[in-house]
Amino acid sequence: MIDASVIICAHDPRPEYFKRVLAAVGEQSLPKDSWELIVVDNVSAVPLASNWDLSWHPRGRHVVESELGLSAARRCAIKEASSDLLIFVDDDNVLDLAYIARAVEIKGHWPHLGTWGSGTIIPEFEVPPAEYLEPLLPSLALRQVTTPRWANTFPCFEAVPWGAGLCLRSSVAAAYRQGFDESSIQLSGRRGKLVESGDDLEISYLACKMGFGMGIFPELKLTHLIPRERLTEGYLLKLAEAAALANLVLAYKEDGSVPRSPFSGQGSMSVLKNALLRRGVDRKSYWAHVRAVIKARKMIAVST
């Protein structure tokens, strides 16, 4: 049995970024013969296998997922993986050279965890973000903690591992794959240029339902490469809206709670108050949340 299945899901990756992603994976401290590498080509315009040689890895291979969407790519990888530990790497994540080895150690030392991930996600910006956008930067899933954090109830966002560098046991992965197909509300993750999210959160949500916990660890370090187009106000607001939508949908899946309409009863007064008192990007963030509530209510209504 190999120690880990390292999975890179990619859709038209930026070549200079993807080169660094693969280089960091290739230089990992854990010997290559003890883990496998799966690159999932998710409808890239130019097939990844034609430009990115994986022969340097004894267990490296390309697979193709023709349904566009990060969740679809991850479910494909779950089917392909051979290990009881899966490590998901985005196509803009540069892993610390001990990342895989540390993830394997955590698997053994923390048997009660079903998912875990990076507590040190450091941004590398192509251009410096505008100062007024700093309140929105957490939407890029950046974090830095100094001690491990874990929980066994959902939600507990201080301990939820993000998709970048996400580690999970194969039993959790299998439950997620089966549950997605059976669910009436599906969180698809990013789909090409469409900004959607929540599939990584749902994996940890399922782990907790299965009796496991989730955690983040500072020794699991990676660099998130962030291009200039992801540092615009419009993009960051879309990210914030997508995250809010995912949280509302998962809350409904957890306990059946339907978010209250923002335009009924006291909700209307709250909307008016916030519209009058908030300014600038803070007001725009609030409206992003309102849009998320409206979308969540529609998704829930369609599913019932």
C-alpha positions as CSV (number, residue, x, y, z in Angstrom):
1,M,0.0,0.0,0.0
2,I,1.4,3.4,-0.9
3,D,1.3,6.2,1.6
4,A,-0.6,8.9,-0.3
5,S,-2.3,9.8,-3.6
6,V,-1.3,13.3,-4.5
7,I,-3.9,14.8,-6.8
8,I,-3.6,18.0,-8.9
9,C,-6.9,19.1,-10.5
10,A,-6.3,21.6,-13.3
11,H,-8.2,23.5,-15.9
12,D,-6.2,25.6,-18.4
13,P,-3.5,26.2,-15.8
14,R,-1.2,29.2,-16.2
15,P,2.1,27.6,-17.5
16,E,4.5,29.5,-15.4
17,Y,2.5,28.6,-12.3
18,F,1.9,25.0,-13.2
19,K,5.6,24.5,-13.8
20,R,6.3,25.6,-10.2
21,V,3.5,23.5,-8.8
22,L,4.9,20.3,-10.5
23,A,8.5,21.2,-9.5
24,A,7.5,21.5,-5.8
25,V,5.7,18.1,-6.0
26,G,8.7,16.6,-7.7
27,E,11.1,17.8,-5.0
28,Q,9.1,16.4,-2.0
29,S,11.1,14.9,0.8
30,L,9.0,11.7,0.8
31,P,10.5,9.1,-1.6
32,K,8.5,9.0,-4.9
33,D,8.0,5.3,-4.8
34,S,5.9,5.6,-1.6
35,W,3.2,7.8,-3.2
36,E,1.4,8.3,-6.5
37,L,0.7,11.4,-8.5
38,I,-2.5,11.9,-10.4
39,V,-3.0,15.0,-12.6
40,V,-6.7,15.4,-13.5
41,D,-7.1,17.4,-16.8
42,N,-10.5,19.1,-16.4
43,V,-11.4,20.2,-19.9
44,S,-8.3,22.1,-20.6
45,A,-8.2,23.7,-24.1
46,V,-4.8,22.0,-24.8
47,P,-4.6,18.5,-23.3
48,L,-2.2,18.6,-20.3
49,A,-0.7,15.3,-21.2
50,S,0.7,16.8,-24.5
51,N,2.7,19.4,-22.7
52,W,3.4,18.1,-19.2
53,D,5.5,15.0,-19.0
54,L,5.1,13.0,-15.8
55,S,7.6,10.2,-16.6
56,W,9.9,11.6,-13.9
57,H,7.5,10.1,-11.3
58,P,7.3,6.2,-11.2
59,R,3.6,6.4,-10.2
60,G,2.6,9.5,-12.1
61,R,-0.2,9.6,-14.6
62,H,-2.7,11.9,-16.4
63,V,-6.4,11.3,-16.3
64,V,-9.2,13.3,-18.0
65,E,-12.5,14.5,-16.6
66,S,-14.8,15.8,-19.3
67,E,-17.4,17.4,-16.9
68,L,-16.3,20.9,-16.1
69,G,-16.0,21.7,-12.5
70,L,-13.6,21.3,-9.6
71,S,-15.9,18.9,-7.8
72,A,-16.2,16.7,-10.9
73,A,-12.4,16.6,-11.2
74,R,-12.1,15.7,-7.5
75,R,-14.7,12.9,-7.8
76,C,-12.8,11.6,-10.8
77,A,-9.6,11.5,-8.8
78,I,-11.3,9.8,-5.8
79,K,-12.2,7.0,-8.2
80,E,-8.7,6.7,-9.5
81,A,-6.8,7.0,-6.2
82,S,-5.1,3.9,-4.8
83,S,-4.1,5.1,-1.3
84,D,-6.1,5.5,1.9
85,L,-4.8,9.1,2.1
86,L,-5.7,11.6,-0.7
87,I,-4.0,15.0,-0.9
88,F,-5.6,17.6,-3.2
89,V,-3.3,20.3,-4.7
90,D,-4.7,23.1,-6.8
91,D,-2.9,24.2,-10.0
92,D,-1.7,27.3,-8.3
93,N,-0.4,25.7,-5.0
94,V,3.4,25.4,-4.4
95,L,3.8,22.9,-1.6
96,D,6.5,23.1,1.0
97,L,9.0,20.3,0.3
98,A,8.0,18.4,3.4
99,Y,4.2,18.7,2.8
100,I,3.4,15.2,1.8
101,A,5.6,13.7,4.5
102,R,4.0,15.9,7.1
103,A,0.5,14.9,5.9
104,V,1.3,11.2,6.1
105,E,2.6,11.7,9.7
106,I,-0.6,13.5,10.7
107,K,-2.6,10.7,9.3
108,G,-0.9,8.3,11.7
109,H,-0.7,10.6,14.8
110,W,-4.3,12.0,14.5
111,P,-6.5,8.9,13.7
112,H,-9.7,10.8,14.8
113,L,-9.3,13.3,11.9
114,G,-11.1,12.6,8.6
115,T,-9.8,15.8,6.9
116,W,-6.9,18.1,7.6
117,G,-5.0,20.7,5.7
118,S,-2.7,23.7,5.6
119,G,-2.6,26.1,8.5
120,T,0.0,28.2,6.6
121,I,-1.2,29.4,3.2
122,I,1.0,32.3,2.1
123,P,0.0,34.4,-0.8
124,E,2.4,35.4,-3.6
125,F,0.6,38.2,-5.5
126,E,1.4,39.0,-9.1
127,V,0.7,42.6,-8.2
128,P,0.1,44.1,-4.8
129,P,-3.6,44.2,-3.9
130,A,-5.2,47.6,-3.5
131,E,-5.3,48.7,0.2
132,Y,-9.1,49.2,0.2
133,L,-9.6,45.5,-0.8
134,E,-7.8,44.1,2.2
135,P,-11.2,43.2,4.0
136,L,-12.0,41.0,1.0
137,L,-8.6,39.1,0.9
138,P,-9.7,36.3,3.3
139,S,-12.0,35.1,0.5
140,L,-8.8,33.9,-1.2
141,A,-8.5,31.2,1.6
142,L,-5.3,32.6,3.1
143,R,-4.4,31.7,6.6
144,Q,-1.5,31.5,9.0
145,V,-1.8,29.8,12.4
146,T,0.9,28.9,14.9
147,T,-0.6,25.8,16.6
148,P,-2.8,23.0,15.3
149,R,-6.6,23.6,15.4
150,W,-9.2,20.9,15.2
151,A,-12.9,20.3,15.8
152,N,-15.5,17.6,15.3
153,T,-18.5,19.7,14.8
154,F,-19.5,21.6,11.7
155,P,-19.3,24.5,11.1
156,C,-16.1,25.5,12.9
157,F,-14.3,27.7,10.4
158,E,-11.2,28.2,12.4
159,A,-10.5,24.5,12.0
160,V,-11.9,23.8,8.5
161,P,-9.2,22.9,6.0
162,W,-9.5,24.8,2.7
163,G,-9.3,23.0,-0.7
164,A,-5.6,24.1,-1.2
165,G,-3.6,21.1,0.2
166,L,-6.7,19.3,1.5
167,C,-6.0,15.9,3.0
168,L,-8.6,13.3,3.6
169,R,-9.0,9.6,4.3
170,S,-10.3,7.4,1.5
171,S,-13.4,6.5,3.5
172,V,-14.4,10.2,3.7
173,A,-13.6,10.6,0.0
174,A,-15.8,7.6,-1.0
175,A,-18.7,9.0,1.2
176,Y,-18.3,12.4,-0.5
177,R,-18.4,10.9,-4.0
178,Q,-21.5,8.8,-3.2
179,G,-23.2,11.6,-1.4
180,F,-22.7,14.0,-4.2
181,D,-24.5,11.8,-6.6
182,E,-27.4,11.2,-4.2
183,S,-27.8,14.8,-3.1
184,S,-30.6,17.1,-4.4
185,I,-28.4,20.1,-3.8
186,Q,-24.9,19.9,-5.2
187,L,-22.0,22.3,-4.6
188,S,-19.8,22.0,-7.7
189,G,-16.8,24.2,-6.9
190,R,-15.1,26.3,-9.5
191,R,-16.3,25.7,-13.1
192,G,-14.0,27.3,-15.6
193,K,-14.4,31.1,-15.1
194,L,-17.5,30.6,-13.0
195,V,-16.7,31.5,-9.4
196,E,-18.4,28.8,-7.2
197,S,-17.2,27.1,-4.0
198,G,-18.2,24.9,-1.1
199,D,-17.2,21.4,-2.3
200,D,-14.1,21.4,-0.1
201,L,-16.3,22.5,2.9
202,E,-18.8,19.7,2.2
203,I,-16.0,17.1,2.4
204,S,-15.2,18.2,6.0
205,Y,-18.9,18.5,6.7
206,L,-19.3,14.8,5.7
207,A,-16.3,13.8,7.8
208,C,-17.9,15.3,10.9
209,K,-21.1,13.5,10.1
210,M,-19.2,10.2,9.9
211,G,-17.7,10.7,13.4
212,F,-14.4,12.1,12.4
213,G,-12.9,15.5,13.1
214,M,-11.2,18.1,10.9
215,G,-8.0,20.1,11.5
216,I,-5.4,22.5,10.2
217,F,-1.7,22.4,11.0
218,P,1.0,25.1,10.7
219,E,3.6,22.7,9.5
220,L,1.6,22.0,6.4
221,K,2.8,25.0,4.4
222,L,2.1,26.1,0.9
223,T,2.3,29.2,-1.3
224,H,-0.8,30.3,-3.1
225,L,0.1,31.9,-6.4
226,I,-2.5,34.7,-7.1
227,P,-2.6,36.4,-10.5
228,R,-3.7,40.0,-11.0
229,E,-7.1,39.1,-12.3
230,R,-8.1,37.6,-9.0
231,L,-7.3,40.8,-7.2
232,T,-10.1,42.9,-8.6
233,E,-13.0,44.1,-6.6
234,G,-15.5,42.3,-8.8
235,Y,-13.7,39.0,-8.5
236,L,-13.3,39.2,-4.7
237,L,-16.9,40.1,-4.2
238,K,-17.9,37.1,-6.3
239,L,-15.7,34.9,-4.1
240,A,-17.3,36.3,-1.0
241,E,-20.8,35.7,-2.4
242,A,-20.0,32.1,-3.4
243,A,-18.6,31.3,0.0
244,A,-21.7,32.7,1.8
245,L,-23.9,30.7,-0.5
246,A,-22.0,27.5,0.2
247,N,-22.3,28.1,4.0
248,L,-26.0,28.7,3.8
249,V,-26.6,25.5,1.7
250,L,-24.5,23.4,4.1
251,A,-26.4,24.8,7.0
252,Y,-29.6,23.6,5.4
253,K,-28.1,20.2,4.7
254,E,-27.0,20.0,8.4
255,D,-30.2,20.9,10.2
256,G,-32.8,21.9,7.6
257,S,-32.5,25.6,8.4
258,V,-33.8,27.8,5.5
259,P,-32.2,31.3,5.5
260,R,-34.8,34.0,6.2
261,S,-35.8,36.2,3.2
262,P,-34.0,39.5,3.4
263,F,-37.1,41.3,2.1
264,S,-39.7,40.1,4.6
265,G,-40.7,41.5,8.0
266,Q,-37.7,42.6,10.0
267,G,-35.4,41.5,7.2
268,S,-36.5,44.5,5.1
269,M,-35.7,46.9,7.9
270,S,-32.2,45.3,8.3
271,V,-31.6,45.6,4.6
272,L,-32.6,49.3,4.6
273,K,-30.4,50.0,7.7
274,N,-27.4,48.3,6.2
275,A,-27.9,50.0,2.9
276,L,-27.9,53.4,4.6
277,L,-25.1,52.9,7.1
278,R,-22.5,50.9,5.2
279,R,-20.1,52.5,2.8
280,G,-17.8,51.5,0.0
281,V,-16.6,47.9,-0.2
282,D,-18.3,47.1,3.1
283,R,-21.7,47.9,1.6
284,K,-20.8,45.9,-1.5
285,S,-19.9,42.9,0.7
286,Y,-23.2,43.2,2.4
287,W,-25.1,43.1,-0.9
288,A,-23.0,40.0,-1.9
289,H,-24.3,38.3,1.2
290,V,-27.9,39.3,0.4
291,R,-27.5,37.9,-3.1
292,A,-26.2,34.6,-1.5
293,V,-29.3,34.4,0.7
294,I,-31.6,34.8,-2.3
295,K,-29.7,32.2,-4.3
296,A,-29.7,29.7,-1.4
297,R,-33.4,30.1,-0.9
298,K,-34.0,29.3,-4.6
299,M,-31.7,26.3,-4.5
300,I,-33.5,24.9,-1.5
301,A,-36.9,25.6,-3.0
302,V,-36.0,23.7,-6.1
303,S,-34.7,20.7,-4.2
304,T,-37.8,20.2,-2.1
